[in-house]
């Protein structure tokens, strides 16, 4: 999935390592300010970021909900 992080999304509240995504969703890339990079566990997502997320099909709905307000 290619997802834009919106203002107030729950994924902005913690570092990637602290989010409840383990085993269900892997953030493979972050585009911010025109640059694309592979994130690290201590990165935090910000509103306006565009991410490439690899999501387990059995948990798509729960994982995508974290990107909503």
N, C-alpha and C positions, 0 to 999 in steps of 0.2 A: 504494500500500500504506500502511496505518496500522500502524506497528510500535512496540512498546515496547522500549526499550533495557534489556537485562538486565545485572546485575552481571557483570563480566568479559568483556563483548562486545568484540570487536576494534575496533569503531567508537569506543570510549572512549579508545583509546590515542594519538590524534593529533587535530589540528584537522581540520575538514572538507576544507580545501585539501590536507592531507597524506595523506588517505585514498585508497586505490586505487579510487575510484568514478568518476573522470572519464570521461565519455562513456557510462557505463553506468547511473548512478544520480544523481538530483538530489534533494537534501533540500529540499523546498519549504516546510516549516513545522516548528517545534519547539514542543511544549507542555511547559512546565516550571512547576511550582508554580501551576497554574491559569491561566497566561498563555500565549497562542499568539503566536508571532512568526516572521517570516521570518529565517532564519539568514544569517550572513555567513561568508566563507571562514575567518576565524580562530576561529569558534565551535568548541567541543568538546562532544560529546554526553556526557551523564551517565546512569548507571543511573537508571531511573525516568522518563526523558524519553519522550515519545511523539512520533514523527515521521511526517510525510507524505512518502513517498518515491515518486518517479516513476522507475520502473525499466524499462530497455530489455528487452523480452521475451526476447531472445536471451541475456541475461546475468542473468536472474532468480535462478537458483540461486547463482551466485557472489556476487552482491550481497547476497542474504539471508543468506548464510553469515557475512558480516561482523557481523551483528547477533546471532549466536549466541555462546555461550561457547567 
